[in-house]
């Protein structure tokens, strides 16, 4: 697991830079071409392929527990309920889906999108084990795990948890299959029918969320996957995604863009200019500092890569803040969370943009950072970001 994690982490940076360029150029072309343009179909297919590649990268990073998560307090019942219509379409009419949800369920702290991926992957796995149809039960409940359970399920720690279980009436698994079920690229499906990353992804997300997952199965008796996530106090975070998306924001401010990958730098510059911003481009920290001194006018936002030769984005932000007091800072990177945390960018209050990003997401993130309250130092801590 550690070896694959290091491999995935090392590849993620370069691969995410390539995907940023591919997806971004597709976005720009689709904006420029009229709806009736025949070439749009080909560009849209390229974009779909790029998104699938990005999804594959996220799956590898999820397994290796190196992806960047956005945890918040969530209600698992709400997550399951909102997914039921989609899950029913996904599993087909010959399989009965039965949600069994505890009414006074506690809350957990996790990345909502990743938890949805856990639910979907477990239900899809259940579906694939029942080619002739059957029944899937998605269950939630509070669970207090004691010392006896922890000793039988090493390395589980005793405590208060919320359990998410997905059970099926499928073909089940023998002990040999169960021993390998969470390995990446291990699959019992026919060639071309699966990547073997579905359950490996679930495992990685659960572990990165400080949880545990156990499987119970017998050949011919179906399977049950039980996920335990630590129960937390606190109010459920507001679901901003459920609100209607506002119009794509633009601006007229000046942005200093610092990126050592030429393709990404040119792409991000074009994206920003399309939204009305004045863009100053620099390939590294030294180039950026020289550019600021020559420019001699106010710069509103520093958009910088995190890991660059000679000077990191974090170091650059401190130098820039001395020259341009009050400047906002937005970091971006294709590296994984371990590298980003090492550079101090995952601290609370630090604005961060994960590659690959779309033109729309870049526009909204830049506007969000520019509109934050004044007086924040680059890299400072707040409760807002």
N, C-alpha and C positions, 0 to 999 in steps of 0.2 A: 504493500500500500504506500509506504514512504517513497519507494523508488518511482512508482508511477506518479505520485504527487509531485515529486521534483521534476520529472520529465514534463508533466502537464504545465507546471508553473513556469518552467523555462521556455516552453514553446508559446505560452499564452501571450506574452508581450509582443513578439514579432507577428504572431498570427492575428492578434487583435488590431494591430496597426494596419495590416493588409485588409482586414475586414472593414475597418473604419473607412479606408479609401474606396473599397468596392461599394459598400452600402451608401456612403455619402455621395459618390458620383451618380449613383442610381437616383437618389433623392433629387439632386440638382437637375438631372436630365428630365425626370418626370415632371418637375415644376415648370420647365421651359417648354415642354412639348404639349401641343393641344390634345384634348381628349380623343379626337378622331385620328391622331397620328398612328399609323400601323406599327411603327417601331416601338411604341409603348409596351406592347405585349412582350417583346423580347427582353426589354429592360426590366419589366416586372418579374419575369422568370429569373433573371440574374439576381434580382433583389431577394426573391424567395430562397434561392440557393444559398445566398450569402447569409440569410437569417438562419437557415438550417445549419450552416457551418458554425455560426456563432453559438447556436444552441448546443451543438456537439462539444464545443470548447467549454461551455458552462457545465455540461454534464461531467466532463472529466475533472473540472475544478471542484464541482460539488462532491464527487467521490473522494477526492484528495483533501477536501476540507480547506481549500485555498481560495475559494471565491469570495468576493466582497459582498457581504450581506447588509441588508437594511432592516434590522430587527425592530419590532414594535409590539406593544401589548395587543393581543388578538383573542377573539372568541372562536374556538375551533368549531363550535356549532354553526356559527354564521358562515365560516369557510365551507363547511360541508354542504349546508343548505343552498348556498349560492351556486355550488357546482353541480347539484343534483340534475337539473335539466340537461346540462352538457354531458354529464356522465351517462345518463340514460341513452342519449343519442349515440354515444361512443361505444357502449357495450352491445347495443342491438336489442331487438324485441324479444329474442328467445332467452334473455337473461333478466331475472327479476332483481331490481336494486331496492334494498330495504334499509333506509337510514334509521338507526336507533340511537337517539341522542339524549343524554342526561340533561334535565332541565336546569339544574343549579350548577352547571359545569364551571370550574375555575378557569382562570385566564392563563395564557402562556406568553412568553416573549420570543418571537421568531420573525423571520422574514415572510410576510404573507404570501408572496408569489412562490417562494420555495416550498412552503407548506402545501399550497395548492398543487405543486408539482409532485409532492410526496403522495397526496391523495390520488391524483390522476394515475401515477405510475403503479400504485398498488392495485387500483381498480382495473387498470388495463392488464396487469399481470394475472389478476383473478379471471378476467374475461378469457384470456388466452388459455387458461387451464380448463375451460369448459367449452370445447368446440361444439358440443351438442346442446348447449344451453344449461341453465342452472340458476343459482341464487347467490347474490352478493349482499353481505350485510356490512354496512359502515357504521361503526359504533363509537360513541364517546362516553367517557365516565371519569370521575375523579378516582385517583388511586393513591393509597398510602402504602408505600413499599417498606417493609420492615427488614430487620437483620437477616431473618431466615431466607426471604426472597433474594436479598442481595448476595448471600453466600452461594445460593444455587444459580445465580445469574451474574457471575463476575463479568465486568467490573461495575455493576450497578451500585449506586450509593443509596442508602435508605433516605426516605424523605417523601414529600408531597408532590405528586405528579398529576398530569392530565393524560389519560390514555386515549389513543386513537387506534381502533382495531379494524382491519378489513379481512373478512372471512369469506370463503367460497365453498361450493360443493363440487369442486373440480377433481382432477385425477390425483391430487396429492403428490407428495415427494418422499423418496426414501432418505435415509440418513446421509448417504454419500452426496446426494444432490443438495440437501440442506447445508452441508458443510461448505459448499462452494457457492451458494446462491447469491452472495453479495460481492463475489469477485467481478471485477470489470472484464467485460467481453466473454464471460461465461454464460452460455445459453443452452437450453435444451430444445430450442426451436430449430426448424430446418434452415439451411443456408439461405440467407437473403430475407429471412422473416423477422430478424431482430438483431440489434447491435450488441446485446448483452450488457447494456449500460443502465437499463431502467431501474433495477433493484440496487445496483451499485450507486446510482445517483441518490436514491432514497437513503441508503446507508450514510453517505457523505453528508447530506443535508441534516439528517437527524443528529449525527455526531457533532457537526459544527454548531448545532442549536443546543448543545449540552444535553442531548437526550439519548435514549437507548431504543433498540429495536430487536425483537425476538420473533422467531418463526416457530409455529407448532403445526406439524403435518404428519399424516400417515398415508401411504399409498392407497388410493381408492376412497379416502375419507376427507378429502379437501384440505385446505390450508387456512391458517389464521396468522396474520402479521400484526403484532402489537407494538405500537410506538408509544414510548413514555417521554413526555416533555415536562420539565420542571414547572410546577404551579407557581405563579407570581401574584403579588398584590398589585393593584393599579387599575386605572380606568382604560377601557379599550380605546385605542387610537382612532381618530376620525378617519373615515374612508374617503380620502379626497378623490380617489379614482372614480367613485360612483357619481361624482358631479360632472356636469357637461363640461367638456374641455373648452377653455376660453380661446378666442382667436389667437393665432400665432403672433407673439409679441416681437416688436422690433425696437430700434432705438437709434440715437444719433451720437452716442458717446464714442470715445476713442478707446480701443482695446489693443493692448500689447500682447501679441501672440508669440509664445516661445516654445518651439517644438523642433527637435533635432531630426525627426523623420520628415524629409522633404515632401513626400506625398501627403502626409497627414497635415503638414503645415499649410500647403497650398489649398487643400480641401477645406480646412477649417476657416481659412481666410476668406475663401469664396462664399462659404455659408454665411459668415458674419456680414460681409459686404452686401449680400442679397437682402439682409434684414436692416440695412441702413447704417451700420456701424463703420467708423473709420478704423482701419486695421494697420498696425505697425508690426512687421514680421521680423523675428530674430531666430537664428538657428541654435543658439545656446545662451548661457547666462552672461558671458562676457559681451557677446554681440548685443544682448538686450540692454545692458548697462550703458554701452557706448551709444546705442540708439536713443535712450532716454535723454542723455546729456545733449545730443545733437538736436533732438526734437524741441526741447526747451519749453514745452507747453504741457498743460494738464493731461494726464492719462487716467482714465476712470477705472479700468479693469486690467489686471494682469491674468491672462489665461496661459498657464504654463504646464509643461510636462513635468512629472515628478522626478524621474531618473534621467539625468543627462550627463555628458562628459564634463569633468572638472568641477562643475557647480550644480548642485541639486536644485529642484524647483523651490524647496523650502528655504534653502540658503539665499537663492535669488530674491525671494519674496521679502526677506529681512532687509537686504540691500535696497531694494526698490522702495520699501516703506520709508526709508530715511530720506530718499530723494523726492518721493511723491507721497507725502503724508495723506492718510485717508483713502488710499487706493484700495479697491476691492481685489480679492484674489480668488481665482477658481483653478484648482488643480485638476489635471487629467492624467490617466495612465492606462496602459494595457497590462500592467503587472498585476499580480495577485495580492491578496490582503496582507500576507506576511511581509512582502517587500514594501508595500505602501505604509504599513504600520511602522516598519523600521525607520522610514523617513518622516514619521510623525504626522502623516496626513489624515489618519483615521481618527484623530482626536475630535471630541465634540466641538461643534462650531466651525469646523473647517469644511468649506465647500469642495466637493469632489465629483468628478465626472469620469465614469468608467468607460473605457473603449471596449468594443466599438459603439459609437453613438450615431444617432440619426440627425439630420438637419433640424427637425422639429425639436428634438430633445435638447440639442445644443442651444437653440434660440430661447427656449423656456428657461433653461438653467442659467444662461448668461443674464437674462432679464431678472430672474429671481435674485441672483447675487448682487446685481447693480441696485436693486430696490431694497436691499437690507438696510437696517438702521445705521446711521453714521457713527463713526467713532470706533469701529472695530479694527483691531490690529490684525494683520495677516497672521494666521496661525493661532489667534486667540481663541479662548473657550467661551462658548455661549450655549444656551439651551435651545437655540432656534434651528440650527442647521442639522 
